[in-house]
Amino acid sequence: LFGAPQQPQPPAGNGAPAGAEEDPAAAFLAQQETEMAGIENDEGYGILENGEQTNGPTNCYAAISQADRLQSEPESIRKWREEQKERLEQLDANSRKQEAEWKEKAIKELEEWYARQDEKLEKTKASNRAAEEAFVNDAEDVFPGTEWERVAQLCDFNPKSSKQAKDVSRMRSVLISLKQAPLVR
């Protein structure tokens, strides 16, 4: 062995001689497997670097991400996260308060609208009853020769105050001519 010429060993995948160093990828995978086995045996519970005990989920990946976040989160980010949480809680409280105020206002306005509608309805009913009563009283007073006066009362012969969209001037002229010169029977 001493003095005999050594045969050069073929280089490993990274260019280093095979006996000189282990394969780094295999070493890394072996290390990860042992760490994962340790985490899985802990069932997500463990002790962090600062001595706090975690009561994390049984999912090992969630426990790892939680531990990494707690260990690597800077103080400024933690403060910002807490401020954001407080700010969002305050905004939620304000929005709930505003929503309640809007609901109260809407209920109040709706009640007022119903009251106005009921008042309008009662006025309309009263005016319709009065108009019906007047119409019935006029209908009972039917005398021969008063037909055209009754028609004239029901028709609006003033062309300027007509509320209709249709042109009724021809009908008006026919009724006026019939009133002036009635048909003979």
VMD Tcl script that draws the C-alpha trace (Angstrom):
set ca {
  {0.00 0.00 0.00}
  {2.82 2.37 0.81}
  {4.88 2.97 -2.16}
  {2.54 1.44 -4.64}
  {1.31 3.84 -7.25}
  {-2.19 4.99 -6.55}
  {-4.82 4.80 -9.21}
  {-6.67 8.06 -9.53}
  {-10.26 7.65 -8.52}
  {-12.90 8.91 -10.91}
  {-14.34 12.26 -9.85}
  {-17.81 12.34 -8.29}
  {-20.63 14.38 -9.79}
  {-19.26 17.67 -8.45}
  {-15.70 17.16 -9.62}
  {-14.28 16.10 -6.23}
  {-12.76 12.66 -5.77}
  {-15.31 10.09 -4.61}
  {-13.68 9.20 -1.32}
  {-12.82 12.76 -0.31}
  {-16.34 14.10 0.44}
  {-19.93 12.91 0.72}
  {-22.55 13.89 -1.81}
  {-23.97 17.22 -0.49}
  {-27.44 16.61 -1.96}
  {-27.72 13.24 -0.23}
  {-26.52 14.77 3.05}
  {-29.08 17.57 2.78}
  {-31.94 15.16 2.08}
  {-30.91 12.95 5.00}
  {-30.80 15.98 7.31}
  {-34.28 17.12 6.17}
  {-35.73 13.65 6.71}
  {-34.44 13.52 10.28}
  {-35.80 17.02 11.01}
  {-39.18 16.15 9.54}
  {-39.31 12.95 11.58}
  {-38.61 14.99 14.71}
  {-41.36 17.48 13.89}
  {-43.89 14.78 13.08}
  {-43.16 13.06 16.39}
  {-43.75 16.35 18.25}
  {-47.20 16.61 16.61}
  {-46.84 20.34 16.11}
  {-46.04 21.18 19.73}
  {-42.62 22.37 20.69}
  {-40.53 25.03 22.34}
  {-39.35 28.04 20.37}
  {-35.95 29.69 20.76}
  {-37.24 32.27 23.22}
  {-38.67 29.54 25.47}
  {-42.34 29.97 24.50}
  {-44.28 26.80 24.07}
  {-46.34 26.55 20.88}
  {-49.77 25.02 20.77}
  {-49.79 24.94 17.01}
  {-51.72 22.68 14.68}
  {-50.82 19.06 14.14}
  {-49.91 19.81 10.52}
  {-46.12 19.91 10.53}
  {-45.89 22.37 7.64}
  {-48.15 24.88 9.39}
  {-46.11 24.50 12.57}
  {-42.90 25.15 10.63}
  {-44.28 28.25 8.93}
  {-45.63 29.56 12.24}
  {-42.31 29.02 13.99}
  {-40.40 30.60 11.10}
  {-42.69 33.62 11.11}
  {-42.38 34.10 14.87}
  {-38.62 33.75 14.78}
  {-37.90 35.85 11.71}
  {-40.52 38.62 12.02}
  {-38.88 41.95 12.89}
  {-40.28 44.10 15.68}
  {-41.36 46.87 13.28}
  {-43.45 44.45 11.22}
  {-45.01 42.98 14.35}
  {-45.95 46.48 15.56}
  {-47.35 47.36 12.13}
  {-49.39 44.13 12.08}
  {-50.84 44.91 15.54}
  {-51.63 48.51 14.53}
  {-53.33 47.29 11.37}
  {-55.37 44.80 13.36}
  {-56.49 47.53 15.79}
  {-57.24 49.90 12.90}
  {-59.32 47.27 11.10}
  {-61.23 46.46 14.28}
  {-61.97 50.16 14.76}
  {-63.11 50.49 11.13}
  {-65.36 47.46 11.56}
  {-66.88 48.93 14.70}
  {-67.45 52.27 12.96}
  {-69.06 50.60 9.96}
  {-71.37 48.54 12.20}
  {-72.34 51.72 14.07}
  {-72.97 53.61 10.82}
  {-74.99 50.71 9.44}
  {-77.18 50.71 12.54}
  {-77.70 54.49 12.21}
  {-78.65 54.12 8.54}
  {-81.13 51.37 9.38}
  {-82.76 53.53 12.05}
  {-82.93 56.48 9.65}
  {-84.39 54.30 6.88}
  {-87.04 52.88 9.21}
  {-87.99 56.38 10.34}
  {-88.21 57.70 6.77}
  {-90.24 54.68 5.70}
  {-92.72 55.23 8.53}
  {-93.04 58.90 7.56}
  {-93.60 57.94 3.92}
  {-96.33 55.46 4.90}
  {-97.99 58.15 7.03}
  {-97.96 60.61 4.09}
  {-99.31 57.93 1.76}
  {-102.13 57.09 4.19}
  {-102.97 60.79 4.51}
  {-103.05 61.21 0.71}
  {-105.20 58.10 0.38}
  {-107.70 59.38 2.95}
  {-107.91 62.77 1.19}
  {-108.42 61.07 -2.17}
  {-111.12 58.82 -0.73}
  {-112.92 61.82 0.79}
  {-112.79 63.84 -2.46}
  {-113.92 60.81 -4.49}
  {-116.87 60.25 -2.11}
  {-117.86 63.91 -2.40}
  {-117.58 63.80 -6.19}
  {-119.59 60.57 -6.34}
  {-122.27 62.02 -4.10}
  {-122.50 65.14 -6.28}
  {-122.66 62.99 -9.43}
  {-125.43 60.82 -7.99}
  {-127.42 63.91 -6.93}
  {-127.06 65.39 -10.41}
  {-127.98 62.08 -12.06}
  {-131.24 61.94 -10.13}
  {-132.30 65.35 -11.48}
  {-132.90 64.19 -15.08}
  {-135.44 66.31 -16.91}
  {-136.18 66.19 -20.61}
  {-134.17 68.82 -22.46}
  {-131.31 68.98 -19.94}
  {-129.22 66.27 -21.55}
  {-126.84 68.69 -23.25}
  {-126.24 70.61 -20.07}
  {-125.23 67.36 -18.39}
  {-122.90 66.51 -21.28}
  {-121.41 69.99 -21.13}
  {-120.71 69.51 -17.41}
  {-118.84 66.26 -18.07}
  {-116.78 67.65 -20.99}
  {-114.12 70.28 -20.82}
  {-114.80 72.72 -23.64}
  {-111.90 75.05 -22.86}
  {-109.11 74.13 -25.32}
  {-106.36 75.77 -23.27}
  {-107.05 73.91 -20.03}
  {-107.29 70.49 -21.61}
  {-105.07 68.02 -19.80}
  {-105.41 65.33 -22.43}
  {-102.59 64.59 -24.82}
  {-104.98 63.74 -27.71}
  {-106.54 66.31 -29.96}
  {-110.24 66.48 -29.05}
  {-111.07 69.68 -30.95}
  {-113.22 67.85 -33.51}
  {-115.25 66.12 -30.76}
  {-115.67 69.47 -29.03}
  {-116.91 71.14 -32.20}
  {-119.39 68.30 -32.86}
  {-120.81 68.54 -29.34}
  {-121.12 72.34 -29.53}
  {-122.92 72.14 -32.90}
  {-125.28 69.48 -31.55}
  {-126.00 71.62 -28.51}
  {-126.84 74.64 -30.66}
  {-128.88 72.70 -33.23}
  {-130.20 69.48 -31.68}
  {-131.24 66.63 -33.91}
  {-134.97 66.34 -34.39}
  {-136.60 63.07 -33.57}
}
mol new
graphics top color blue
foreach p $ca { graphics top sphere $p radius 0.5 }
foreach p [lrange $ca 0 end-1] q [lrange $ca 1 end] { graphics top cylinder $p $q radius 0.2 }
display resetview
